[in-house]
Amino acid sequence: MFVAKKEVFNCIAKALKLNPKKINIDSNSDNMRNWDSLGQINIMTELDKKLKGKIFEINKLANAHSSKKLIELLKSKKLLK
């Protein structure tokens, strides 16, 4: 199971209850409302649904507070298209 960058952005948007068009590679916890600790858990949950349970195998994911870092981690684990 793999996801594309756009799907990562969509997961972030869904988790944070934001318009997907507002999410990009520069989105992070400093510039996005709702991206707090609960938002981070919601993002991880949405990504886990997309990746059928593989997301929690990534140790550093809980500390990835930007879309760029999330994408880098997914890419390093060969989970990004």
N, C-alpha and C positions, 0 to 999 in steps of 0.2 A: 504494500500500500504506500502510495506517494501522494504528496500534495504539491500544487503549483503556488508560486508567490501570491497570485491573486486569491487563492483559497485561504492562505494564511491571513491576508488582509481582511477577507470576509469573516473569518473566525474571530479576529480581533474586533471588528465592527459589531458583530452579533453579540459577543461577550460584553462589550462596553455599551451596547445599545446606541450605536452611532451609525451614521450614514457611511456605507462602505467607500464612497467616493472621497471621504475625508481621511482615509487611512492610506499611508504610503510608507516608503522605506525610511523616512525620517520621523515617523510617529513613535512616541515613547511616553513613558510615565510622567515626564515633565511637561509635555505639551498637549496631552490628551486628557480631557476630563474623564472621570470614572476609572482611569488606569491607576488604581490603588491596590492594596493587597487583595481585596476581594475581587477586583477586576482581573488581577493576575491569575487568581484561581479559576475564574470564569474563562479566561483565555485558554488556560491549560486544559480545561474540561472540553471546550469546543474543539481544540486541536486533537485531543484524545479521541473524541467521537469520529473525527475525520480519519484518523490514523488507526482506528480499531484497537486501541489500547497500547499502542507502541510509545506514546508520548512520555509516559512516566518512567521509561527506561533511560531517559536523558537526565542525568544528574543535575546539570547546571540550569535547567529550564526555569526553575522557580526564580532565579536571579536574572533572567533575561527580560529587562524592562524596556525593550525597544523592539520594533518590528525587525530592524536590521539584525539584532542579536538572535532573535527567534529564528530567522531565516538562516543565519550562519550555523546555528546549532542543528537545525533540521538537515541542512546540506552536509554537515560533518558526519551525520548518522545515516546519510544516503536515503533520507525520507522526503527530499525535495525533488520535484521533477525538473 
